[in-house]
């Protein structure tokens, strides 16, 4: 007459039922974008009643199996408001199961270990262009209950859909990610190549000098003191007047000339220094104390 368990806890019994499966877009009523952006499904109210009587273990996790294609995945449950005999799942989950609208699917209760590690491979390199891909993934995985190795999950961020391939999960091929501390790694997208960084070229010891003298305009009109002079002692002047005028014009003309080869972010220093070849070709004819001297005192003849 009366059920007595003598202090023993109720043993949970497995849940195993077959439903017709539809994508979230086929669900009547308002659009449920929250279901499409996560990894949870919507089940009928009768499933909740049956799960309660079976003393199912919380959190409620399920294994979905498409027996015709031998494909499986794992998920959580969001609500129990679907029509009887139907469940609604995200479209990316239907693609993993290779399931068509209205196809039959087997739903079984599952008890999964807590995740400690997972590895993802973005299918598009645009995901790596995000400022912080790991933070984006962590935020979007809050809408998921579990992960299965081999699945391709879809996350929505900034009005874009990014697909990620689940390459590896630990400690099992299917894990629960509810309130877990999980290490995440990324694999390079298919066909992705690391950007090559060009090494800066070392600066040459001898920088090419900018010869502005070739840019000077030819002198026109009267020029003061432009002639050549001679010394009274007959010696040659070390600097001619032409060189002085040339250097004066060069100093006046150099100021204000733009550098047409300037590149943003670079600084060019113009150093007026002689080349090594010029230094080697300079020959100094001057030799000290090479003249002949004469004595005012005549030498005495013996």
C-alpha positions in Angstrom: 0.0 0.0 0.0 2.7 2.5 1.0 6.1 2.9 -0.7 8.9 2.6 1.8 12.5 3.1 0.8 14.0 2.5 4.3 16.3 5.5 4.0 17.8 4.4 0.6 18.0 7.2 -2.0 16.0 6.8 -5.2 18.2 5.3 -8.0 18.0 7.5 -11.1 16.6 5.7 -14.2 17.6 6.5 -17.7 15.4 8.6 -20.0 15.1 7.3 -23.6 12.5 8.6 -25.9 12.1 9.2 -29.7 10.9 12.6 -31.0 10.4 14.4 -34.3 13.1 17.0 -34.6 12.7 20.5 -36.1 15.0 23.6 -36.2 14.3 26.6 -34.0 13.1 28.6 -37.0 10.1 26.2 -37.4 9.0 26.9 -33.8 5.6 28.7 -33.7 5.5 32.1 -32.0 8.2 34.8 -31.8 11.7 34.2 -33.1 13.9 32.5 -30.5 17.4 33.8 -31.3 18.6 32.7 -27.8 18.1 29.1 -28.7 19.9 29.4 -32.1 22.9 31.0 -30.5 23.5 28.2 -27.9 23.7 24.5 -27.4 20.4 23.8 -25.6 17.1 22.4 -27.0 13.4 22.8 -26.3 11.4 19.8 -25.2 7.7 19.1 -24.6 6.1 19.4 -21.1 5.6 15.6 -20.9 9.3 15.1 -21.0 9.7 17.2 -17.8 7.0 15.1 -16.1 8.7 11.9 -17.1 12.2 13.2 -16.1 10.9 14.1 -12.7 9.5 10.6 -12.1 12.8 9.0 -13.2 14.8 11.0 -10.6 17.2 12.3 -13.3 20.5 13.7 -12.2 20.9 17.5 -12.5 22.0 19.3 -14.6 19.9 17.7 -17.3 22.1 16.6 -20.1 21.1 14.6 -23.1 22.6 12.5 -25.9 21.0 13.0 -29.3 21.4 10.2 -31.9 20.4 10.0 -35.5 20.4 6.3 -36.0 19.9 6.5 -39.8 23.2 8.3 -40.2 24.9 7.0 -37.0 25.6 10.6 -35.8 25.5 11.7 -32.2 25.9 14.9 -30.2 25.2 16.2 -26.7 23.1 19.1 -25.4 21.2 20.6 -22.5 17.6 21.7 -22.2 16.4 25.3 -22.1 12.6 25.0 -21.8 9.8 22.5 -21.8 7.3 24.3 -24.1 7.4 22.4 -27.4 4.5 20.6 -28.9 4.0 17.0 -27.8 6.1 14.6 -29.8 8.5 17.3 -31.1 11.7 18.9 -30.0 13.4 22.1 -31.4 17.1 22.3 -31.7 19.6 24.8 -33.2 20.3 24.6 -36.9 24.0 24.0 -36.5 23.1 20.9 -34.3 20.9 19.6 -37.1 23.8 19.9 -39.5 26.1 17.9 -37.2 23.4 15.2 -36.9 22.8 15.3 -40.7 19.1 15.5 -39.9 16.3 16.9 -42.0 13.2 18.8 -40.8 10.8 16.4 -39.1 13.3 13.5 -38.9 13.2 11.1 -36.0 15.9 11.5 -33.3 16.6 9.4 -30.2 17.0 11.5 -26.9 18.7 9.8 -24.0 19.7 11.1 -20.6 23.5 11.5 -20.1 25.9 12.0 -17.2 29.0 13.8 -18.4 32.2 14.7 -16.6 33.2 18.3 -16.0 35.5 19.7 -18.7 39.1 20.6 -17.9 40.5 21.2 -21.4 39.2 21.9 -24.9 40.7 22.7 -28.3 38.9 24.6 -31.1 39.7 25.3 -34.7 38.0 28.3 -36.3 36.8 27.5 -39.8 37.3 31.1 -40.8 40.4 33.3 -40.1 38.1 36.3 -39.4 37.6 34.9 -35.9 41.3 35.4 -35.1 40.9 39.1 -36.2 38.8 39.7 -33.1 40.4 41.8 -30.4 40.2 38.9 -27.8 38.9 35.7 -29.4 39.3 33.7 -26.2 37.1 36.2 -24.2 34.4 36.1 -27.0 34.4 32.3 -26.9 34.1 32.2 -23.1 31.2 34.6 -23.2 29.3 32.7 -25.9 29.9 29.3 -24.3 27.7 30.4 -21.4 24.8 29.5 -23.6 26.1 25.9 -24.0 25.7 23.0 -21.5 28.2 20.5 -23.0 30.7 19.9 -25.8 31.2 16.9 -28.0 34.4 16.1 -29.8 34.0 16.4 -33.6 31.1 18.8 -33.5 31.1 22.1 -35.4 29.5 24.7 -33.1 28.3 28.2 -34.2 28.5 31.3 -32.1 27.0 34.7 -32.8 29.1 37.8 -32.2 28.7 41.3 -33.5 26.1 40.3 -36.0 28.3 37.6 -37.5 28.2 33.8 -37.1 31.6 32.1 -36.5 31.9 28.3 -36.8 34.4 26.4 -34.6 35.4 22.8 -34.9 35.8 21.0 -31.5 39.0 19.1 -32.0 39.5 17.8 -28.5 37.9 17.7 -25.1 39.2 16.3 -21.8 38.7 14.2 -19.7 36.2 12.6 -22.1 35.0 12.9 -25.8 31.9 14.6 -24.4 32.1 16.9 -21.4 29.9 19.3 -19.4 30.9 22.9 -19.3 28.5 24.2 -16.6 30.4 26.0 -13.9 33.8 24.6 -14.9 37.4 25.8 -15.1 38.4 24.9 -18.6 41.6 25.6 -20.4 41.0 26.6 -24.0 43.4 26.4 -27.0 43.0 27.4 -30.7 44.3 25.6 -33.8 45.0 27.7 -36.9 42.1 27.8 -39.4 42.4 25.7 -42.6 44.7 27.3 -45.1 45.9 29.9 -42.6 49.5 31.2 -43.0 51.4 33.1 -40.4 52.1 36.7 -41.4 55.7 37.2 -42.4 57.5 40.0 -40.5 60.2 41.6 -42.6 63.5 42.0 -40.7 64.8 45.6 -40.5 67.8 46.0 -42.8 71.0 47.2 -41.0 72.1 50.7 -41.8 75.1 51.1 -44.0 78.2 52.7 -42.6 78.5 55.1 -45.5 75.2 56.8 -46.1 74.6 58.2 -49.6 75.1 62.0 -49.4 72.5 64.3 -51.0 74.4 66.4 -53.6 72.4 69.6 -53.5 75.0 71.4 -55.6 73.6 69.8 -58.7 70.2 71.4 -57.9 71.5 74.9 -57.8 70.3 77.2 -60.5 72.9 78.8 -62.8 73.9 82.2 -61.6 72.5 85.1 -63.7 73.2 88.8 -63.7 75.8 90.7 -61.8 77.7 88.9 -59.0 79.9 91.0 -56.7 83.5 89.8 -56.2 83.1 87.0 -58.6 86.6 87.4 -60.2 89.8 85.6 -59.4 92.6 87.2 -57.5 96.4 86.8 -57.4 98.8 87.0 -54.5 101.8 89.3 -54.6 104.2 86.6 -53.5 103.1 84.4 -56.4 101.6 81.6 -54.3 98.3 80.0 -55.1 95.3 80.7 -52.9 94.1 77.6 -51.1 90.4 78.5 -51.7 89.3 80.2 -54.8 86.5 82.8 -54.9 84.4 80.5 -57.0 84.3 77.9 -54.2 83.3 80.6 -51.7 80.5 81.8 -53.9 79.4 78.2 -54.5 79.3 77.4 -50.8 77.4 80.6 -50.0 74.8 79.9 -52.7 74.6 76.3 -51.5 73.9 77.3 -47.9 71.1 79.7 -49.0 69.5 77.3 -51.4 69.6 74.2 -49.2 67.3 75.7 -46.6 63.6 75.0 -47.4 64.2 72.2 -50.0 61.7 69.4 -49.3 62.8 65.7 -49.2 60.7 64.2 -52.0 61.8 60.6 -51.0 60.5 61.0 -47.4 58.7 58.0 -46.0 56.4 58.4 -42.9 58.0 57.1 -39.7 61.6 57.5 -40.9 64.2 60.1 -40.1 67.1 60.9 -42.4 70.2 62.7 -41.1 72.3 64.5 -43.8 75.9 64.5 -42.7 78.4 66.5 -44.6 81.4 64.3 -44.4 84.0 63.2 -46.9 84.1 59.8 -48.5 86.9 57.5 -47.7 88.1 57.6 -51.3 88.4 61.4 -51.2 90.4 61.3 -47.9 92.8 58.8 -49.5 93.3 60.9 -52.6 94.3 64.1 -50.7 98.0 64.6 -50.9 99.6 67.2 -48.7 102.7 68.6 -50.6 103.8 70.7 -47.6 106.9 69.5 -45.7 108.2 71.3 -42.7 111.9 72.6 -42.6 112.8 71.6 -46.1 114.3 75.0 -47.2 118.0 75.8 -47.5 119.6 78.0 -44.8 122.6 80.4 -45.0 124.9 81.6 -42.2 125.8 85.3 -41.9 129.2 84.4 -40.5 131.7 83.3 -43.1 133.8 80.3 -42.4 137.5 81.0 -41.9 139.9 79.5 -44.4 142.8 77.6 -42.9 
